[in-house]
Structure formats: structure tokens, C-alpha cells
């Protein structure tokens, strides 16, 4: 949302969806770090790490390493950074990574092919803990949440069925169950405050 020029590139070429997903993961992935314990002695940059030491790899830092990425602090969906470590590495690579990539790619392709520009209301409520970085809540304009104006503009078609949201539930501490309501089979979404 802070890089509207990049979203415009995606609107102009929905084929950039896969590289946009990868760049989002590289630039600002949800997992910042996770503790590990090395099984045997290791040496990194001249420092010896004894066996059974707790180590803290910083994925966010690795994904912005200037030795790996030119202009590492620049967000560019044309980069297609396949070497990022947003989903971990090696035997610790996230098993759900292919599904997460698929879901994000389909979302980006669908929004871009329909010319939908996402513009949140306000800054949202970030959760920036020591391991995960996410949003507790993010408000969207009513037109996107209820689908009425988008349907009138032809950007949501009849096969999309009905989409409704419950706003401000997080503010009251109420659990959101069935955040997305549709006649099509979907997984239940439950978000709890607290």
C-alpha cells in the first residue's frame, strides 16, 4: 500500500503476480526470526559457534542483505527474488509455502485483472512482535467489504457470489467467525482479539 507505483505495474501486467508475491515476502515477510540450536560446531564470518548453542537467524535482515540484493531496500515487483528466506531454508522450509504462494498469486492476479486498487482506511493496528510481523486489524472502504459498488462497476461478477464483512468487531473484542460469507465452500476464518 505504500508503493502505489508497483501496484500500478501489476494492474498493467497481471503476469507479474508471482514475482510480486516473492518480492512482498522478501521485502516485508511475516516471520522476522526464529530461534534454532546448532547440532555441531559451526563457523560464520570468523566466529565459532559451539555445538548446542541457541542461534537467532534474522530472516528480515537476510532478505535485505546488500551483498545478495542490489537496492535491497527498494521494493520492486520486477525483481522476482526466488532466493529469499521468508519461508525458512533447508529442512526448516515452511511446508505451507507452496499453498501460501498460490493463494497470494491468485489474489494478486484476480485483483489486478479486474483493475481493483486496494486502499485501506487509516493505518491499521500493527502487531510487531519479536518473531512475527502482522496486522491485528486493517479497515477497508465499505465498497470493497460489501462488494456493492464494485458489483455496480462490473469489477465483481455474478460468479463471485455475495461477500460481506463485519466491521469493527476487533475493536469490541468480539471473535470474527465466518468473516467471508459466500455460497461457495470456503474455510472458516476466525480472528480473536487478545
N, C-alpha and C positions, 0 to 999 in steps of 0.2 A: 504494500500500500504506500510505502514511502518511495517507490521507484515507478511512478506512472509511465515514464518513457519505456520501461521494459515491458509493462503490461500492454502498451500500445503495440510493441513489436509482436507480442503474442496474438493480439487481435488481428494484426496484419498478416500473420503467418501462424495459424494454429499448429502447424507441423513442428513448431519449436517447443511444444508442450513437454516432451521428455527431457530436453535439456533445461527447460525452466524448472522442472521438478528437481533435477540434480543440483542446479545452482541454488535453489532455495535451501536444500539440505546442506550444501557446502557453506553457504553464506551465513545461515542462521538456523542450524539444526536444533531439534528439541532436546537432545541429550548433550550436555556440556562436558561431562566427565563421568567416570565410574571407577571405583577402586578395584584394583586387581592385586594378586600376590604372585610374584615370580617364583617358579618352581626351582630354578637353578640360578647360579651367579650369572649376572649379565653386565655388560659394559656399554654405556651410552655416552657418547661425546666425552670420553676420557674419564667418566665417573663409574666406579664399580658399585654395583648394587648386589648386596649379599642375597643368598637364597632365602626364600620365605619372607621377603620384605614387602610391605604394602606400598604399591606404586599408584600414582594417580595420573593416568594419561589424560591430557586436556584435548578432547576432540575439537572443541571450538578453536583452539589455538592452532592445532594441526591443519584444520581446514582453511586457515588464513595465513599459512606459512608462506612467506615471500620467496623462500627457496624452491617451493613447489608451484606456486601460483603467481603468474605475473599480474600485477594490480590486484592483489589478494583482497583488498578492502573495497573493491569495486564490484557491485552486483551486476552481472551481465548474463542474460539467458542464452546468449550465443556462445558461451564458454563451453558448455557440456562437460562438466568436471566429473568424469567417471571414477577418478581416484580418491574422492573424498572419503572420510571415515565416519560420516554421520550415523551409519548403522553398525559401527564397530569394524573389526577386522579379523580375518582368520577364523579360528574355531569359535570366536566370540561374536561373529557376524550375526546380526538380527535375523531370525528365521522368518519374521513377518515382513522383511524388506521388500520382496517382490510384490506382495499384496499392497503394501503402502504406496509403492511406486505406481502400480497400476491404478489404484484409486485416485491418486493425485493427478496422474496424467489424463485420465478420463474426465475428471472435473475440469482441469485446465482446457482440454480440447473442447468440451461442451460449452463452457462459458465463452471461450474465445470465438468459437464458430458461430455463436449466437450474438456476438457483439456486446456481451454483458460486461459492464465495468463495475467492479466491486468497490464501494466507497463506504467504509464504516462510519458510524456516527460517534464522534468522540474518540478517545484514546484507548478505551477498554481498561480492563483490570489485569495487568500482567502478574504472573507468578514466576519470579526469577529466583528459584532456589539454588542450592549448591550443585545439584545434579541435573535437574530438568528445567527447561525454559518453555513456558506455555502461556496461554491466556485463560484466566478464570472466566472472563466474560468479554464479549465484544458485541456491541449493538449495531444492527444493520437497519437501513431505512425500511419503513413498513412495506414499500413496494416489493422489495426483494423477499422479505419474510412471508408476506401473504400471497405474493405472486399475481395480484390483481392488475397492477399497472404493467407488469412485464407481459402478462397474457394479452392485455389490450394492445401492446406494442408488437405482438407477434413473436416475442423472444422466448416465450414459453408456450409450447404447443399442447394440443389436447392430450397427446400420449404422456405428457409429463404428469397428468392427473392433478390432484389438489395438494398444495403444500401450505402448511400453516405453521406458525411458531407461537410460543408463549413467551412474551417479553417480560423482563424484569423479575422473573421467578428467582434468579440467583440473588437479587437484592433482598428478597424476603426470606432467603434460606430454604426455599421450597425445592424439593427434588424435581428435576425435569424428567418426565417419563414420556416416551413417545414424542420427542421433540419434533420429529418429522412425521407427519401423518399422511399416509397415502394408501390407495387400494392395492398397490403393488407390494409384494413381500419385501420387507426391509428389516434389518436388525434393530432391536430396540436400543434407543440411546438414553442413557441415564447419566445425568451430571448432578452431583450433590455438592452443595456449598459446605466447606468446612473440614 
